């Protein structure tokens, strides 16, 4: 069963994904921009799995979804660590 809020979240992420694809060249000004985009793409994959688990393989896709959320959080953590370490003259 798919909840309405999951579908709305997916539609919002599709809009943000289109925006990111169109503005991709401008992100090169952000330090370690590839980590941020990777975090978004992984999070976007988790949102897709959230909706897909309502149709097929609910247990397996739920586990994979939460693993993707964890990986996305790790990418954000790494980006924050690298960016703030760089600002303090450490890298």
ZILIN-V819191 format. One record per residue. N is the residue number from 1. RES is the residue in three letters. PHI is phi in radians with two decimals (NA if undefined). Layout:
N | RES | PHI
N | RES | PHI
This chain:
1 | UNK | NA
2 | UNK | -1.79
3 | UNK | -1.50
4 | UNK | -1.10
5 | UNK | -1.13
6 | UNK | -1.20
7 | UNK | -1.19
8 | UNK | -1.10
9 | UNK | -1.09
10 | UNK | -1.09
11 | UNK | -1.10
12 | UNK | -1.12
13 | UNK | -1.18
14 | UNK | -1.10
15 | UNK | -1.09
16 | UNK | -1.15
17 | UNK | -1.07
18 | UNK | -1.09
19 | UNK | -1.06
20 | UNK | -1.12
21 | UNK | -1.10
22 | UNK | -1.21
23 | UNK | -1.86
24 | UNK | -0.99
25 | UNK | -1.16
26 | UNK | -1.32
27 | UNK | -1.34
28 | UNK | -1.16
29 | UNK | -1.35
30 | UNK | -1.44
31 | UNK | -1.12
32 | UNK | 0.96
33 | UNK | -1.08
34 | UNK | -1.15
35 | UNK | -1.15
36 | UNK | -1.12
37 | UNK | -1.15
38 | UNK | -1.09
39 | UNK | -1.05
40 | UNK | -1.13
41 | UNK | -1.08
42 | UNK | -1.16
43 | UNK | -1.11
44 | UNK | -1.08
45 | UNK | -1.08
46 | UNK | -1.14
47 | UNK | -1.14
48 | UNK | -1.09
49 | UNK | -1.15
50 | UNK | -1.03
51 | UNK | -1.33
52 | UNK | -1.12
53 | UNK | -1.17
54 | UNK | -1.30
55 | UNK | -1.91
56 | UNK | -2.42
57 | UNK | 0.70
58 | UNK | -1.05
59 | UNK | -1.26
60 | UNK | -1.12
61 | UNK | -1.20
62 | UNK | -1.15
63 | UNK | -1.11
64 | UNK | -1.11
65 | UNK | -1.02
66 | UNK | -1.22
67 | UNK | -1.14
68 | UNK | -1.17
69 | UNK | -1.05
70 | UNK | -1.14
71 | UNK | -1.11
72 | UNK | -1.08
73 | UNK | -1.11
74 | UNK | -1.12
75 | UNK | -1.10
76 | UNK | -1.15
77 | UNK | -1.04
78 | UNK | -1.09
79 | UNK | -1.08
80 | UNK | -1.05
81 | UNK | -1.09
82 | UNK | -1.17
83 | UNK | -1.19
84 | UNK | -1.29
85 | UNK | -1.17
86 | UNK | -1.12
87 | UNK | -1.15
88 | UNK | -1.59
89 | UNK | 1.49
90 | UNK | -1.58
91 | UNK | -2.79
